[in-house]
Amino acid sequence: MKNERLLAGAILALAVQSAVAGPSADEARLLATLKRAYPATTFTSVAASEVPGIYEVWMGPNVAFVSPKSPRYFIMGRLLDAKTATDITGPKLARAQAARPAVDTADSTDRPIDIAKLPLQDALKVVHGSGARTLYAFSDPSCSFCRRLEPELAKLQDVTVYTFLLPFQGRQLPQAILCSTDPAKSWQAVMLNADTSGLNSQADCPTALDRNLQLARQLGVNGTPTMFYADGTRTTGYVPGTEVERRIAAAAAIGSPVATSKAITQEKAP
């Protein structure tokens, strides 16, 4: 009986030790490597995935799959178990999203910004319909929630969307978009159709990415997507199209025509 109690105690101790153990040496090493390679991206954790040699790399509520042998390449999407037809990543993404507010409310501690001071020359411009109303987005082409949001924005009527690209999850893709012949068209191709055929992966040209990062820091934009409306209020994270439309309409009704006019005049011709 005494031996059984000792054995049970040892097993319990090992279980507790395993539960509270930090990341493995390999996980910690990969996390450090990624932080050094991509200082503009906020990596929150690294964990071994169900696929040997491949790790889940979490960036807030977003996840990529990375091999320590080639940490330059990020596989974005979901891991599926073909044998059981199980979506392994989906429930994890849902829990991550549920842990953060999808929409900032009116009593948010974030103060409205001065829309007139946004440097629209650094943003991509997409006009829907008359473009009479405005929306200002901070987005990352590698962000899964940004890719989920963009089709919702494409359905908006009579809205001009200014998008400030951020390299939170890697610089290569946003750099390639901004260096393309028609950045706005390339942006839509990537976000709506996952079409990168027109991009040069080795693109090297002056872009607004560093200025956009500085602007994001000034405005307290810590994740993507983040959207600002004509009245200076914001929403953070994925927002359904119906809610975006409601916020645009409300902002247009109470927004400052003077501020909006100043913001539009700042834009430079392409």
Residue pairs with C-beta under 8 A, 6 or more apart in sequence:
22 28
23 31
23 45
23 46
23 47
24 48
26 48
26 55
26 68
27 46
27 47
27 48
27 55
28 46
29 68
30 46
30 55
30 57
30 66
30 68
30 71
31 43
31 45
31 46
31 57
33 68
33 71
34 41
34 43
34 46
34 57
34 66
34 71
35 43
37 71
37 72
38 167
38 169
38 170
38 171
40 166
40 167
40 168
40 171
40 213
41 59
41 167
41 168
41 169
41 170
42 59
42 60
42 168
42 222
42 223
43 57
43 58
43 59
44 58
44 59
44 60
45 57
45 58
46 55
46 56
46 57
46 58
46 66
47 55
47 56
47 58
48 55
48 56
49 55
49 56
49 65
49 79
50 79
50 81
50 88
51 65
51 79
53 67
53 68
53 69
54 65
54 66
54 67
54 75
55 65
55 66
55 67
55 68
56 63
56 64
56 65
56 89
56 92
57 63
57 64
57 65
57 66
57 74
58 96
59 168
59 169
60 96
60 100
60 223
61 93
61 96
61 97
61 99
61 100
61 145
61 223
61 237
62 96
62 143
62 144
62 145
62 169
63 89
63 92
63 93
63 96
63 144
64 74
64 75
64 76
64 142
64 169
65 74
65 75
65 76
65 77
65 79
66 73
66 74
66 75
67 73
74 142
74 169
74 170
76 142
76 144
77 89
77 144
78 87
78 88
78 89
78 90
78 93
79 88
79 89
80 86
80 87
80 88
80 89
81 88
93 144
97 145
97 237
97 238
100 223
100 236
100 237
101 236
101 237
102 235
102 236
102 237
102 238
102 239
103 235
103 236
103 237
103 239
103 243
104 110
104 233
104 234
104 235
104 236
106 233
108 233
108 234
110 220
110 233
110 234
112 231
112 232
112 233
112 234
113 219
113 228
113 232
113 234
114 232
114 259
115 134
115 136
115 228
115 230
115 231
115 232
115 255
115 256
115 259
115 260
115 263
116 258
116 259
116 260
116 262
116 263
116 266
117 263
118 136
118 162
118 215
118 228
118 263
118 266
119 211
119 215
119 266
120 162
120 263
120 264
120 266
120 267
120 268
121 208
121 266
121 267
121 268
122 164
122 208
122 211
122 212
122 215
123 136
123 162
123 163
123 164
123 208
124 162
124 163
124 164
124 165
124 183
124 184
124 187
125 160
125 161
125 162
125 163
125 184
125 267
126 160
126 161
126 163
126 184
126 187
126 188
127 159
127 160
127 161
128 154
128 156
128 157
128 158
128 159
128 160
128 161
129 157
129 158
129 159
130 158
131 158
131 159
131 160
132 158
132 159
132 160
133 158
133 159
133 160
133 230
133 248
133 249
133 252
134 159
134 160
134 161
134 162
134 229
134 230
134 248
134 260
134 263
134 264
135 153
135 156
135 159
135 160
135 161
135 162
135 227
135 228
135 229
135 244
135 248
136 161
136 162
136 164
136 227
136 228
136 229
137 153
137 161
137 162
137 163
137 164
137 225
137 226
137 227
137 228
138 163
138 164
138 166
138 212
138 216
138 219
138 221
138 224
138 225
138 226
138 227
139 146
139 149
139 150
139 163
139 164
139 165
139 166
139 224
139 225
140 146
140 165
140 166
140 167
140 168
140 169
140 174
140 224
140 225
141 147
141 165
141 173
141 174
141 177
141 187
141 190
141 191
142 168
142 169
142 170
142 173
142 174
143 168
143 169
143 224
143 225
145 224
145 225
145 237
145 238
146 191
146 224
146 225
147 191
147 194
148 238
149 225
149 238
149 239
150 188
150 191
150 192
151 191
151 192
152 239
152 240
152 241
152 244
153 159
153 161
153 241
153 244
154 188
154 192
155 241
156 241
156 244
156 245
156 248
159 248
163 187
164 208
164 212
164 215
164 216
165 174
165 177
165 178
165 187
165 208
165 209
165 212
166 174
166 209
166 212
166 213
166 216
166 221
166 224
167 174
167 175
167 209
167 213
168 223
168 224
171 209
172 201
173 190
173 196
173 199
174 207
174 209
175 203
175 204
175 207
175 209
176 186
176 196
176 199
176 200
176 201
176 203
177 183
177 186
177 187
177 190
177 199
178 203
178 205
178 207
178 208
178 209
179 200
179 203
179 204
179 205
179 207
180 186
180 198
180 199
180 200
180 203
181 198
186 198
186 199
189 195
189 196
189 198
190 196
190 199
215 221
216 222
216 226
219 228
223 236
223 237
225 236
225 237
225 238
225 239
226 234
226 235
226 236
226 237
227 234
227 235
227 239
227 244
227 247
228 234
229 235
229 247
229 248
229 250
229 251
229 255
230 248
230 251
230 252
230 255
230 256
230 259
230 260
231 250
231 251
231 254
231 255
231 256
232 255
232 259
233 247
233 251
235 243
235 244
235 247
239 247
